[in-house]
Amino acid sequence: MSRTTTKISPFKAHIDQFQADLNQKAGRTTAEVQELVEGKKLYKLSSNENVLGPSPKALEAIRKSLANLHEYAYRTDDPFREALSAHFEGELTPDQFVTANSGLEIIDMLARGFLEPGLECILSNPTFHVYEIFSQLNGAKVVNVPLLEGEFELDVEGILDAINDNTRLIFVTNPNNPTGTMIPRETMDRLVNNLPPHVILLHDEVYWHFADQSCFPFAKDYVLEGKNVIGLHSFSKAYGLAGMRAGYAFCTPRIADYLQKLRRPFFISAMSVEGAIAALGDVEHVEATQNLMKAEKPFLYAAFDELGIRYWESHTNFILFKSPIAVDELVNKMLAEGVMIRSGANNGAPGHIRVTVGTHEGNVAFVEGMKKVLG
Ligand SMILES: Cc1ncc(COP(=O)(O)O)c(C=O)c1O
């Protein structure tokens, strides 16, 4: 017989009260919308994927790994972390990496590891909506210090002012999703060099391959200085492996050792490890992707100029623009033209639309569609 007399809820209040539908916020797949456009060729320019497809070297490695799928292959992720250390030319050691089945999973681990009710994180909207979700799911208060209006610059002083004894995490996306803009090195230096020791900064650089490398503040350099900065990379963007699910963080050995405790046994999929290691060596695919972005962005900028549409120069594989008509109307009418684009609203930019930079054919379809829809 239970000795409990009062009514006790089995549900954690902050999870129970959480309203956002995570799947609803994620972009639609081609399979979901194909039937809406009845046999028309569909260009998916809505989820910042690699329009050249997956890294061929990764595909080959994944194919080879299939025969061993009956095995619990990766009790540890040592081979993956050693490959990452080699990829960083030994500047970071294997004990400075934390691997996971995607960048999202790393963000989830950070929220679980560093946040709880009573603690706080800081982010700067418009930005990737997932930081807010995982922080709230762990009961933390989310403090928004918005990007500065106009050019979406980081409000460094505002962030430093918002830090208090309860602050544990700062999320910075650089280059940023959904704006495509980049925070230059001197701005990040001002932030990183003024952080108190109880605050950890995530530098989410999953789009770094597309940034202006001459002034990009690589998290690696802060980590080498021993700063409380965690870099985040993903295999979903330049490597074209969004469906495979692999990502990793790099940081000081102290932070990495702490995060390792959050990994379940046999945490990472064997296909992810083997595909990711092969992708790291697929320089040709990454360069082809970078070159396509460099070649195609000016084409889209010119089209926006011609249409009189405000856009932001992008350091990513997508471009944000101000919608000249109601966002949903433009998104739906473009879908009818066979081009999937995405409202910025979920990522804090209502009234704006994000378009992935496609192949030239896809970009022409986008521009033609826009001209038709906007008359
Ligand atoms: C800024 C940012 N960070 C992290 C991710 C997560 O990437 P993934 O979970 O596919 O590795 C994304 C995906 O779109 C992103 O835009």
The ligand as a Tripos MOL2 file, in Angstrom:
@<TRIPOS>MOLECULE
LIG
   16    16     1     0     0
SMALL
NO_CHARGES

@<TRIPOS>ATOM
      1 C1         22.5250   26.7590  -37.3800 C.3       1 LIG1
      2 C2         22.2960   25.2950  -37.3700 C.ar      1 LIG1
      3 N1         22.8680   24.5500  -36.4220 N.ar      1 LIG1
      4 C3         22.7070   23.2250  -36.3710 C.ar      1 LIG1
      5 C4         21.9300   22.5810  -37.3140 C.ar      1 LIG1
      6 C5         21.7140   21.1190  -37.1520 C.3       1 LIG1
      7 O1         22.2660   20.3550  -38.1340 O.3       1 LIG1
      8 P1         22.1570   18.7700  -38.0780 P.3       1 LIG1
      9 O2         21.3560   18.3650  -36.8920 O.co2     1 LIG1
     10 O3         21.5250   18.3680  -39.3560 O.co2     1 LIG1
     11 O4         23.5820   18.2950  -37.9500 O.co2     1 LIG1
     12 C6         21.3120   23.3120  -38.3440 C.ar      1 LIG1
     13 C7         20.4530   22.6620  -39.3320 C.2       1 LIG1
     14 O5         19.8090   23.2390  -40.1430 O.2       1 LIG1
     15 C8         21.4960   24.7000  -38.3720 C.ar      1 LIG1
     16 O6         20.9160   25.4740  -39.3070 O.3       1 LIG1
@<TRIPOS>BOND
     1     1     2 1
     2     2     3 ar
     3     2    15 ar
     4     3     4 ar
     5     4     5 ar
     6     5     6 1
     7     5    12 ar
     8     6     7 1
     9     7     8 1
    10     8     9 2
    11     8    10 1
    12     8    11 1
    13    12    13 1
    14    12    15 ar
    15    13    14 2
    16    15    16 1
@<TRIPOS>SUBSTRUCTURE
     1 LIG1         1 GROUP 0 **** ****
